């Protein structure tokens, strides 16, 4: 797992009011899934060079459907 994926997982655990599946998974179970979910974020419209990756991930998680 790289830093970006680790940041994504860590934020999924700390952001309230999100329906993202990683929010309910402990690290050892989420480890194999994090890459897939991070890639989904990375390819989304939320990933933007105009804002920090931290803010982009927060926005993505808060608006996850």
Secondary structure as UniProt FT lines:
FT   HELIX           3..14
FT   HELIX           21..24
FT   HELIX           27..42
FT   TURN            45..46
FT   TURN            49..50
FT   HELIX           53..62
//
